[in-house]
Structures are given as structure tokens and as C-alpha cells.
Amino acid sequence: MKDSWPRTRPILSPHRETVTAMLSPVVDPARLVDVRPLPGGLSHTTLRLDFRDCPPLVLRLFQGVGEAALFEQALSRRCGVAIRMPEVLHAGVAPLPFTLSPFVPGVAPHRMGTPPGREIGRALAGIHGALSFERSGFLGPDLTVPHPVPLDGGGLLAFLEDIFAGGPAADRLGPDLAAALFACVEHEGPALADWCRAPCLVHSDFNPWNLLCTESGEVSAVLDWEFAHAGTPATDFGNLLRPPFGDDPAFAESVAAGYLEAGCWLPEGWRRFAELADLFAWADFLRRPTLPDVVLRDARAMIARITN
């Protein structure tokens, strides 16, 4: 699904002086021999930096997200190994937000013949077991929740009421599908509370495009943490099990097996809870000022599928 989505921002080409200033605390910029964009990513710019006599680094330039770089640095220092996050060696906000990390080789699971579902489930369990919180919501650079946001059925209903009160969401979805969406959330949303009792660390963009695996199938890195928050595991399962991967029963079962083997818990009906939690993300697309046609089509199709 995500393979067909276009980038929403142009790839940046920073001046060498800018890259030099970012590199200085980590490696001698005089050793830099090559800068090239890495594939993947729809919003930010990710560059591979190659050096003379030094291992390569990854420079990530955050476009339109001011505090994300410092947040990712704090998360890396707190629990990076446990969550398989590439170490953030250095981060800053000027002249634009950035992070520097070691280059981690690997292949995305959807490029493999058989995605390693069991190992992906184990990696997801490591994330959900890394941190716990007293309340759900987005995290600040100090990894606390400054403004709690309910992520249960009541929170989802309030979120929908807010975005449909103004802006383009209502026109983009249409009255019939909007009515089905609200009816579904009002009827089934309260069950989300069964998986929202103890907020944990949630990646919130956990899918094969943000994973790297070794040739043997081990998850070597989980990438792109700017949407991470305190919430329910259902969010990550909903994102991961979107089509086409969620349509493969063997993949879903192997993910669940790895997750349980790693010591985490799945409630009865967890697949349906994951679909309901994913409505937060699909509805959020509808309110964006700029929305590519292909993403709008996918959002409408997924909302119709979940609420049918």
C-alpha cells in the first residue's frame, strides 16, 4: 500500500558547510567523501554519509517537525538498545532539526521472500515493554506526557468529532462513509479500553517500511520514531497488519507468536482492536492540508473496510 504513496516534501540537498557543522562533534568533516540520499521516507530527508577510514553515518533532516530530533536523541539514550533503535550519536535543531546515527545495513521485510513475522513480533514486544506511563499522549523531549490524550474509544470518538467539525475531512470522506465511521466507533469503540489500561511506548508507524532485517531474518533496526507516544499496543498492530501483510494469516499468526514468546500479552479479539485503533491514523490523513489522491483513496478504502 505505502509503496505507491508519493513524497510530500522535496528531498533536501544541504550545503557542505551545513553538513560539516552537523558532523563536527562526531567525526572530522575532512574525512567526508560522499553524501547520497537513502531510499524510503515520505516526509523527511535521510542521507548516507561515507568517510575515509570511518564507518558510514546516516544524517536525518527533519522537515516541519521541530522537536523530533531532540526527542529521538532522548529516546535513544533511554532505551535505544531494547527497542532496536539506531543510536543517535548527535542531534540538533540548527540550522534545521537533524540526527546523526550509525548506518545499519539490512533489507526491509517487504523486500524479502518471506517476511520474518516471528522476529518482527519479538521486536514489537521489546518496544511495548521498554517504557510505561501513567497516562497516554504524545511525548515531549524529556519523555514525559505533558498533555494527556485518551486513546480509547471515547478518545477516538472525540477526535473524530473534532476533525469533522471543520476542515476538509467531511467532504473528503462523504456523508455515507462518515456516518458508518461514527456508528462503528460508537458501537465498538468502548472495547478498546480492554487494551488501553496501561499506556506503553508505541512506535506509531511500525510497518515493514520502517524495519531493517539481516539476511537470517533478525530485525536489526526499527527506524523513524518521530510519531512515538504513550498509548496502546493496538496502534502498532493496526499499522503493521494493514494490507497486504495483514491479509496473510500466516504472517499475522507468526507476529503474534513472536510477541507472546517475548512475554507480552494479547487480548481476545486483538485483531479487531488493532483495526479500530488504526482508525485514528486513517482519519488523521483526512484533515491534512495537502493529501495526495492515492492516499485519500487508500484512507477511504480502509475506513470502509474497517467499518463494514
N, C-alpha and C positions, 0 to 999 in steps of 0.2 A: 504493500500500500504506500509506504513512505518513499519508495524508490521513485515514484512519479511526481513527487512534490517539488516545486522549484524553490530555489533560494529566495528569501525575502529581502536580503541586503546584499550589496556587491562585496566581493572579496577585496579586502584591503591590501595595499602594497606599501607598507611603511618605508620611509627613507632609511638608509643605512644608519644615519645618525640616531634616529629614533630607536632602532634595534640595538645599537651599541649602548645607549643609555640604559635600556632594559637589561642587557646582558651583564653589564659591568660588575654587579655584586656576585655573580655566579661563575663567570668564565671570562678570560681575556678576549675581548671582542676582536683582537687582531687575528685570532685563530679561525674566525668565521670564514668559510669558503663558499657556502651556498645557502640560499633561502628559497623554499618552494612550498606552495600550498599543498595541504593534505586533503584527500577526498573526504566527503561526508560533511555533515553540518549544514543547516539551512539558514542560520541566523548570524553566527559569529565566524571569524576568520581563524583558521588553525594552520600554522606554518611549521614545517620541519626545518631545523637549523643544523647544518653539518659543519664540522670543525676539523681542523688539522690537529691530530693527536688527542682528540677528546671525543667521547661518545656524543651522538646527536641529541638534541633537545627539541621540545615542542613549545612553541610560543603561541599562546591563545589570546586573541584580541577580542574583547567583549564589546559588542556593538549595541548600545542602548541599554545596558544593564550596569549601572554604576558600581554597586557594592558586591557584585557577584564574584569578582576576583578575590577580594579580601575574605569573603565567605568561604570560598573554596580552599583558600590557604588555611583558614582556621579549621575546617573540616579535615583536611589532610593531616594537620598536626595532631588533631584529637583522635582520629580513628582510621586513618588512611589505609593502613595495612589490613585491618579487619574487613573493610568494605571494598578492597581491591581497587582503590583509587590511586592513580599515579601520583607520586609525591610532588607537592607543589614546592619547588625549590626557592622561588621568589615570586612576589606579586606586588602590584602597584596600581595606582589609578591615574597616573600622569605619564605621558601626555594623553593616554587613554587607558582604560582598565585592561590589565593583562596578567597572565600567569606564565611561569616557566616550569616545565616538568621534563623528566627524562623521556625519551622516545621509547615506547613499549611496542615491540614487534608483535604481530598477531594478525589473525584474519577474523572478520566479522562472521558470526554464526550463520547468517543467511547466505553466506558465500560458500559454506561447507556443504558437502553432500547430505549429511545428516546432522542437524544442529544438536549439540550436546545438552539435551534438556535437563538431565540429572545434575550436571555440573552448574548449569545456569540456576537451577533451583537452590543448590547449595550456596552459590554466590548471593542470591537474593536473601537467603536466611541470614547470612553474615551481615547484610545491611540492616535488616529489621531487628537483629539482636544487638547492634552496636551501641545504640543510644535509646533512652526512654525519656519521656517528657510528661509533665503533669497536664498539659493542655495541647491541643492541636493548633496548627497555624504555621505561617511562614517564619523562617529563622533569620535572625539578624547575624551580623558578622561575629558576634560573641556566642553564637549557637544557642541563644535563648529565643523564646517566643514572645516578642513584645506586644503583639496584638492577636489574641486567640481568634481562631476561625473554626466554627463547628463543621466537621466533615462527615457528619452522619446524614440521615435522611432529611432531618429538619434543616440542616445547613445547606444541603443540595437544593431543597425547595426554595429557601430564602435567596440563594444565589441565582436561581432561575428567575424568580420574581424580579430581582434587581436588574438583570441584563435584558429582560423582556419589557421592562418599564420604559425604556428609551433606547435609542441607537438602532443599529441595523438588524439585530438578531431576529426580531419578529418577522420582518419582511423576508429575510434570507431563509427562514425555516418554513414559513407559511402557516396559516391558521389550523389546518387539519393535523399536521405533524406536531405543531406546538401543543395542541390540545391533547394528543396522545402522549406526549412527553410529560406534561403536568399530571395527567391521570396515572401514568405509570409510577412516577415518583411519589405521588400522594398515597398510592396503594401499596407499593413495595418498599419505598424508601425507609420506613421505620426499621426494617430488618437490618439495615446497615449498622445499626448500633451494636449488633452482635459481634462485629469485627472492629469496633472503634473504641473499645473500653480503655485500652492502654496505648496512647499515642507512641509511635516509634519513629525512627528515622526512615523516611520514604524517599526514594530517588526521584520519582515522579516523571521520569522519561526513560524507564527501564525497558529497553527493547533491543533486538539484535543489532540495530544500527549504532548503539552506544556500548557495545561489548566487543572485546577482543579475545580470541582464543588461541591457544597453542595448537600445533599440529596434532597433539594427542587428545585435544578436546577440553583441556582445562581452561577455565576463564582466567586470563592473565590481567585484564584491566576492565574496569567499569568507568566509562567516560561521561563528561558533560553533566555536572552536578548543580547547575545554577537554579534548577527548579526544586531541589531537595527541600523537604519540610518535615514537620512533625505531624504524623497523620496515621492513616490506616493502611495495612499491607494490601488491602483490596485495590488500592490505586495502582500499585506496581504490577499486580497480576492482571488488572484490566488492560494496562498498556501493553504488557508483554504478549497477552493472548488475543490481540487483535488479529484479523485475518492478515496473512494466510496461516500464521503459526498456530493460532488458537483453533483453527479448523482441522488440525491434525490431532486426533485423540491421543495418539502415541506420544507426541511431543508434550501435550498438556499433562498427561499422566506421569511422564518422566520428570518434568519440572516439579510436580507435586511430590513425587517420591524423594527427590533430592532435598527438597525443602523440609520434609518431615524427618529424613535421616539426619539432617543437620540440627535437629532439636526444636524446630518451630512447629506451630500449631495451625491447622486449617479447620475452620468450622464446617459443619454440614451445610451444603448449599453454597460453598465458597465461589464456585464458578459464576453463579448468578450475582452474588455480591460484587464480584470483580467487574462484571458488566455494568452494574448500577453505578459503581464508583467512577467508572470511565466516562459517565455522562458529564461529570464536572469538566473534563478536558474537552469533550466534543462541543459542549455548549459554550465553552470559553472561546473556541475558534469563531463562533458566530458573532462575537462582539468586537473582533479586531477591525481596526480602521481599513486595513488592506487585507483582503482574503482572496488568494488565487482560486480560480474556478474549480480546479481539480480538488483542492482541499475542501471547498464548500460541498462539492458532490459527495466526497467521502464522509464528511460530517453528517450530511443529510441521510446518507445510506446507513451509517452506523446508528444514528439515533432511531431511524425507522426499524432497524433490525433489533435493537435492544428493547424498544418499547412495543414491539409487535406481540 
